[in-house]
Amino acid sequence: MHMLLILFVVLTVVYVSLSFYSRAIRRDKLEAEWDAGGISTPREQFVKDGLKAYDGSLRRKLILGVYIIPVCLVALTIYLVNFA
């Protein structure tokens, strides 16, 4: 039970780190796109709208794989060791 708690804490730290990193990368790309020119909306509004669109994107949902994949691998390992 303690090992599952430790796994959950580690996966949460990884998930939060990846979320912040991915969001920062997206913000940088939006700012670079605005700096390249040709966009009539104010910079802050453009970035805000872009990040709102990012929040509903598939990429953001795929980061949840940080929880799903390791848990499935642990469950598969337990099954194979005990029942195969």
C-alpha positions in Angstrom: 0.0 0.0 0.0 2.9 2.4 0.8 4.4 1.7 -2.6 1.2 2.7 -4.3 1.1 5.9 -2.4 4.7 6.7 -3.3 4.0 5.9 -7.0 1.0 8.2 -6.9 3.0 11.0 -5.4 5.8 10.6 -7.9 3.4 10.4 -10.9 1.6 13.5 -9.6 4.9 15.4 -9.5 5.8 14.3 -13.0 2.3 15.2 -14.3 2.3 18.7 -12.8 5.9 19.3 -14.1 4.9 18.1 -17.6 1.7 20.3 -17.5 3.6 23.4 -16.6 6.4 22.7 -19.1 4.0 22.0 -22.0 1.9 25.1 -21.2 5.1 27.3 -21.1 6.2 25.9 -24.4 2.7 26.7 -25.9 2.9 30.2 -24.4 6.3 30.8 -26.0 5.0 29.6 -29.4 2.0 31.9 -29.2 4.2 34.9 -28.3 6.6 34.1 -31.1 3.6 33.8 -33.5 2.3 37.2 -32.4 5.8 38.7 -32.6 6.2 37.5 -36.2 3.4 39.9 -37.1 0.2 40.0 -39.0 -2.1 39.6 -35.9 -4.4 42.4 -35.1 -5.5 41.4 -31.6 -3.5 42.6 -28.6 -0.7 40.3 -27.5 -2.1 39.4 -24.1 -5.5 38.6 -25.5 -4.0 36.5 -28.3 -1.9 34.5 -25.8 -4.9 34.1 -23.5 -7.2 32.9 -26.3 -4.5 30.5 -27.5 -3.9 29.0 -24.0 -7.7 28.6 -23.6 -7.8 26.6 -26.8 -4.8 24.6 -25.6 -6.6 23.7 -22.3 -9.1 21.7 -24.4 -6.6 20.2 -26.7 -5.7 16.5 -27.2 -2.1 17.2 -26.2 -3.2 18.3 -22.7 -5.3 15.1 -22.3 -2.4 12.9 -23.5 -0.4 14.1 -20.5 -2.8 12.0 -18.4 -1.0 9.0 -19.8 1.6 9.7 -17.1 -0.9 8.1 -14.7 -2.4 5.4 -17.0 0.7 3.8 -18.5 2.7 3.1 -15.4 -0.3 1.8 -13.5 -1.2 -0.5 -16.3 2.4 -1.7 -16.5 2.5 -2.4 -12.8 -0.8 -4.3 -13.0 0.4 -6.3 -15.9 3.6 -7.2 -14.1 1.7 -8.3 -11.0 -0.6 -10.4 -13.1 2.2 -12.0 -15.0 4.3 -12.8 -11.9 1.4 -14.3 -10.0 -0.8 -15.9 -12.6 1.2 -16.7 -15.7 
